[in-house]
Amino acid sequence: MNMKELILFQLANSYYESGWFVCATQSLAHLTEEQTTWRSNSETNSIRGIVEHLIFYNTQYLREFLNEDPLPEPKQNSDTFNTDSSSSWNELLQQLDHTMSNWKQVLEQASDETIENWIENLSHLNMHTSYHVGQIIQIRKQQQSWDPKWGVH
């Protein structure tokens, strides 16, 4: 397996295909709008906030990868967990899916040299997605909206 294949494998497993652990698309399925904004306390993030955070960082790095102008930088990382968006839950899911589909397409077309130059960031992005999927599952377990038949008991 070369580096490109490895990164595409990680992307598939973190976002599209559940395997040893639940992927993002599965962790975000079967949620109501109310469940996406639920927080156990004021110090935690909501699922919606985590999705907005994933959209921001995956879009930001994709733009950098494509040599496009970056998004405006937030004052602090916590600002990327914005839940004041006027987008509906379904619109946010579409935005995330669009960004991740773009990543997949761009990576498939990228040269081996480009992948090699970006390997650390690409690997971190995939791990970052997986990390937040774990948070989403934990939140869903706390709110009792997770069915073990979807994975992770």
C-alpha positions as CSV (number, residue, x, y, z in Angstrom):
1,M,0.0,0.0,0.0
2,N,1.5,3.3,-1.0
3,M,0.9,6.6,0.8
4,K,-2.0,7.7,-1.4
5,E,-3.7,4.4,-0.9
6,L,-3.2,4.6,2.8
7,I,-4.6,8.2,3.1
8,L,-7.6,7.2,1.0
9,F,-8.1,4.1,3.1
10,Q,-8.0,6.3,6.3
11,L,-10.4,8.8,4.7
12,A,-12.8,6.0,3.8
13,N,-12.7,4.5,7.3
14,S,-13.0,7.7,9.2
15,Y,-15.8,9.2,7.1
16,Y,-17.6,6.6,4.8
17,E,-17.2,3.0,6.0
18,S,-17.5,1.6,9.4
19,G,-14.9,-1.0,10.1
20,W,-13.0,-1.5,13.4
21,F,-14.8,1.7,14.5
22,V,-17.8,3.7,13.5
23,C,-17.4,6.1,10.6
24,A,-18.7,9.7,10.6
25,T,-21.6,9.1,8.3
26,Q,-22.9,6.3,10.5
27,S,-22.3,8.3,13.7
28,L,-24.4,11.2,12.3
29,A,-27.3,9.1,11.0
30,H,-30.8,8.9,12.7
31,L,-30.5,12.2,14.6
32,T,-33.2,14.8,15.2
33,E,-32.4,18.5,15.1
34,E,-32.9,18.6,18.8
35,Q,-30.5,15.8,19.4
36,T,-27.8,17.6,17.4
37,T,-27.9,20.7,19.7
38,W,-28.0,18.8,23.0
39,R,-25.1,19.4,25.4
40,S,-24.6,17.6,28.7
41,N,-23.3,20.9,30.2
42,S,-22.1,24.4,29.2
43,E,-18.5,23.2,28.9
44,T,-19.1,20.5,26.2
45,N,-19.8,20.7,22.5
46,S,-23.0,19.6,20.8
47,I,-23.0,17.2,17.8
48,R,-23.9,20.2,15.6
49,G,-21.0,22.2,16.9
50,I,-18.6,19.3,16.2
51,V,-19.9,19.0,12.6
52,E,-19.4,22.7,12.1
53,H,-15.9,22.3,13.4
54,L,-15.2,19.4,11.0
55,I,-16.6,21.4,8.1
56,F,-14.3,24.4,9.0
57,Y,-11.0,22.5,9.3
58,N,-11.6,20.1,6.4
59,T,-12.6,23.0,4.2
60,Q,-9.6,25.1,5.4
61,Y,-7.1,22.4,4.7
62,L,-8.7,21.5,1.4
63,R,-8.4,25.1,0.3
64,E,-4.8,25.2,1.3
65,F,-4.1,21.9,-0.5
66,L,-5.6,23.4,-3.7
67,N,-3.7,26.7,-3.2
68,E,-6.9,28.7,-2.7
69,D,-7.4,31.6,-0.4
70,P,-8.0,30.4,3.2
71,L,-11.2,31.0,5.2
72,P,-11.0,33.8,7.7
73,E,-9.1,32.4,10.8
74,P,-11.1,32.2,14.0
75,K,-9.9,34.1,17.0
76,Q,-9.7,30.8,18.8
77,N,-10.4,27.1,18.1
78,S,-13.6,27.1,20.1
79,D,-15.1,29.6,17.6
80,T,-15.1,26.8,15.0
81,F,-17.7,25.0,17.1
82,N,-20.2,27.7,16.2
83,T,-23.8,26.7,16.6
84,D,-25.3,30.0,15.5
85,S,-25.4,29.0,11.9
86,S,-28.7,29.5,10.1
87,S,-28.2,26.2,8.2
88,S,-30.5,23.3,9.0
89,W,-29.1,20.0,10.2
90,N,-29.5,18.5,6.7
91,E,-27.7,21.4,5.1
92,L,-24.8,21.0,7.5
93,L,-24.6,17.2,6.7
94,Q,-24.6,18.1,3.0
95,Q,-21.8,20.6,3.5
96,L,-19.7,18.1,5.3
97,D,-20.4,15.4,2.7
98,H,-19.6,17.8,-0.1
99,T,-16.3,18.7,1.6
100,M,-15.3,15.1,2.2
101,S,-16.3,14.1,-1.3
102,N,-14.1,16.9,-2.6
103,W,-11.2,15.6,-0.5
104,K,-11.7,12.1,-1.9
105,Q,-11.7,13.3,-5.5
106,V,-8.7,15.7,-5.0
107,L,-6.7,13.0,-3.3
108,E,-7.4,10.4,-6.0
109,Q,-6.1,12.9,-8.6
110,A,-3.1,14.1,-6.6
111,S,0.4,13.2,-7.5
112,D,2.4,10.9,-5.3
113,E,4.8,13.8,-4.7
114,T,2.0,16.0,-3.5
115,I,0.6,13.3,-1.2
116,E,4.1,12.8,0.2
117,N,4.5,16.5,0.9
118,W,1.2,16.6,2.7
119,I,1.2,13.2,4.4
120,E,1.4,14.5,7.9
121,N,-1.5,16.9,7.5
122,L,-3.6,14.4,5.6
123,S,-3.1,11.8,8.3
124,H,-3.9,14.2,11.0
125,L,-7.1,15.3,9.3
126,N,-8.3,11.7,9.1
127,M,-7.4,11.1,12.8
128,H,-9.1,14.4,13.7
129,T,-12.3,13.2,12.0
130,S,-12.1,9.9,13.9
131,Y,-11.4,11.6,17.2
132,H,-14.6,13.7,16.8
133,V,-16.6,10.7,15.7
134,G,-15.8,9.2,19.1
135,Q,-17.1,12.3,20.8
136,I,-20.3,12.1,18.8
137,I,-20.8,8.5,19.8
138,Q,-20.2,9.4,23.4
139,I,-22.7,12.3,23.3
140,R,-25.3,10.0,21.6
141,K,-24.8,7.4,24.4
142,Q,-25.3,10.1,27.0
143,Q,-28.5,11.3,25.4
144,Q,-29.6,7.7,24.8
145,S,-29.9,8.2,21.0
146,W,-27.3,5.6,20.0
147,D,-28.4,2.1,19.1
148,P,-25.6,-0.5,19.6
149,K,-26.7,-2.3,16.4
150,W,-25.1,0.7,14.5
151,G,-21.7,-0.3,16.0
152,V,-19.8,0.3,19.3
153,H,-21.5,-1.2,22.3
